[in-house]
Amino acid sequence: MEAFYYLVFGALSAVVLGIELSKTTKDRINTSPAFNSFKNNYLVVYSLMMAGDWLQGPYVYFLYTTYGFGKGDIGQLFIAGFGSSMLFGTIVGSLADKQGRRRACVTYCITYILSCITKHSPQYRILMIGRILGGIATSLLFSSFESWLVAEHNKRGFEQQWLSLTFSKAIFLGNGLVAILSGLFGNLLVDTFQLGPVAPFDAAACFLAIGMAIIMSSWSENYGDPSENKDLLAQFRGAAVAIASDEKIALLGAIQSLFEGSMYTFVFLWTPALSPNDEEIPHGFIFATFMLASMLGSSLASRLMARSSPRVESYMQIVFVVSSASLLLPIVSSFLVPPPKEKAEGISFSSCLQILGFCTFEACVGIFWPSIMKMRSQYIPEEARSTIMNFFRIPLNIFVCIVLYNVNAFPITIMFGMCSIFLFVASILQRRLMMIADKTKTEERSMKERDTEAEPLNI
């Protein structure tokens, strides 16, 4: 393997280790034993859930090819997954608010386990059902667990600042360390033990079952708004009204859709960008490197959120600008160093630049997740949290489906340029969000001062 890959991986490892070991008391939050127990329980469950998700990712496409399906059929299966998440996501989110978030988390485990079981069948219809189940499960994963956490954190009376600690640790472990270990474990099952491409899906089902057992034995139930007997249509209407009436929520949804849409597009683009002539590249090792960069970002986020300044709304503007610039590198490098027209033996200088840019983008992803979670906990009303969060995913899934359908219609530089523009727009919207949040706080402070002055003196 090229020495450059080892160099980047080693450098990122050293930086992550240095950041974690150099944290001072200013970078750490003093918490209570009760909170630590609650946090650790959630982190164990969240890590198991993410292990169940990460184990499947690298082998879905490969499994379909072993069953003899071509790119067109596989593309339709992927579109079915994202389409299912778009169509059913809002419904399951509303059911989570109405029927209980803990129950929704258990439903995620059952749905994803069933999706894993379908991978044993080479029949296209069965695999399509599995993709639909997987899309529903994805909606539950990215809404119900966070909604349960925020509600339970507040119900137990823990300090609001401690929530950011759980968010940053969850991303550090679930989207970083667990992703790397899942990739290595999947590789061990498929290549070393030669158990076949379906083995990671069986392992994922086992991790999901263990997580479900912990949820059922240690989690209490919480709801969005149990006092009001609302049907699903009323919940949809309430969520839509909340988004339309509060510009902060609308901006947050737009920012999330723009960033995540660019992120999922990047997932499809990085392989052809680094191997334009089908060069052999170490996909697993590069993926692990990206996840290490994400860990670096989440480690930085935990430092930033542990302090009162800078605020999340402020530093995220910079993060979006940096992420926008990082995805411009494939375009810039193609002009400075034209890619070879024939298959190259080693890694090109252009690919080296792109890997550095992609690692920078992944570090921004690591900062984005805990930061957007914190902003969602501040701005999204509790009674419709899961419903609104899945509303945010509708434009995201539409965008990803369009990209998947037209992935061969545009040059790769155009696709990266589009993502870069979206991220820059997100930075503008983030600035608008900060300005509105500051204005709201100023108005609330003025109202409190007027109320205090208007109170009669009790003599």
Salt bridges, closest charged atoms under 4 A:
GLU20 OE2 - LYS23 NZ 3.37
ASP27 OD2 - ARG303 NE 3.68
ASP27 OD1 - ARG307 NH2 2.57
ASP97 OD1 - ARG101 NH2 2.83
GLU146 OE1 - ARG376 NH2 2.37
GLU152 OE1 - LYS155 NZ 3.30
GLU152 OE2 - ARG156 NE 3.13
ASP202 OD1 - HIS120 NE2 2.67
GLU228 OE1 - LYS230 NZ 3.28
ASP246 OD1 - LYS248 NZ 3.35
GLU247 OE2 - ARG432 NE 3.01
GLU260 OE1 - ARG393 NH1 3.48
GLU313 OE1 - ARG311 NH2 3.57
GLU382 OE2 - ARG101 NH1 2.82
GLU382 OE1 - ARG385 NE 3.18
ASP438 OD1 - ARG311 NH1 2.51
